[in-house]
Amino acid sequence: MYLVVTRSFPPEVGGMQSLMWGLTTHISKNFMVKVFADHHNNQKEHDQNVSFSIERIGGLKIFRKYRKAYLVNEYIKKNKNIKGIIADHWKSLELIKTDKKKICLIHSKEINHKKGSMLNGRVLKVLNNVDCVVSNSHYTKDLAINCGVSSEKITVINPGVEEPRDLDEKSLTEAESLLKEKKPRLITVSRYDKRKNHEKIIMALRNLKQIYPNIIYISVGYGEEEENIKKLVDELDLNNHVLFLKDISTDLKNALISKSNVFVMPSIIHKKSVEGFGIAFVEAGQYGIPSIGGKDGGAADAIDDGKTGIICDGNNLDEIYYSINKLLERNLYLELGKNAKSFVKKFEWNKIIEEYKKILL
């Protein structure tokens, strides 16, 4: 049996939640699994439909990790058939006392603390005492090594995705209705935060509309920067060229991606926050859509530069503009999109789980 100790798990929504759900679901096809996860208001309906055991821990967040660690430690004492523990975050392992195999996933910003700082010391105390550190990208592996994590402990396993969902006619029709025959079509699906770099996409759009007067940029998401981004669109008189959407169905989101020409997310480093991988690039590729990603972070694992999309300097507005225009002119996005659809098959969970089995067996 393997224990999965996580702070991020469905029905809560997010990239980490999707990763831990996919990993746990596919591990459970090969091993007995028990999950220790945080309480969620909708957990009852969700948890009764899964094939593995989930124990939820509630209470004030400040005390939750102590209670969770206590329950995990007690469970280990009482059960002799546990092979190991898989954790989503170094903090999930910090208070676990066991000599069982320990595997910790790392993603980027949660380990990106100044070398020699108190937080860096806590990170190293955990990660240098586990059996395996699973990094989501080569970028995150290098970041971890620079922070002081032993390179021998690190294995790069990219996040997995499920096979693409079939697109239903209703969602495709709704997508076309929203887009109103505008072309070319750019799309971003992400939170609105500084790291995602929506501002520079919009600034590039101002110049792109001179070449493509019917261009549209679809921005799907929510977050603290939403109002600032909408204000910029208004200031640049781009309201007829930007479509803001949030709280839409997964089917409509996928339909909008499939109806677009280029997925654009040239992420940058903002303070300690950095794009560790970029599962959104993979999801776009599943529908034959090439991506533009930033050079700062792990996008290079998800985008084969020049073949399935373009890696550019997200801090350089000219590079973003040039990269988008390069894919649009002469319809280069068609060739790179076809390449992307083949390339991203390697990220499907049925292949990714084989890499995990090498460290679990």
Protein Blocks (a to p, Z undefined) as FASTA:
>chain_A
ZZdddfbdcfbecfklmmmmmmmmmmmmmbccdddddddfklmmmmmmccbdcdddedjf
klmmmmmmmmmmmmmmmpckbfbdcdfbfklmmmpccfbdcddddfklmmmccehiaklm
mmmmmmmmcfbdcdfbfklmmmmmmnopafklpccddddddddddddfklmmmmmmmnno
pacdddddddddfklommmmmmmmmmmmmmmmmbccddedddjklmmmmmmmmmnopmlm
cccdehiafklmmmmmmmmmbdcdddcdehjbccfkopmlmmmmmnopacdddfbdjklm
mpcghkloccddfklmklmmmmmmmmmggolmmmmmmmmmmmmmmmpmklmmmmmmmmmZ
Z
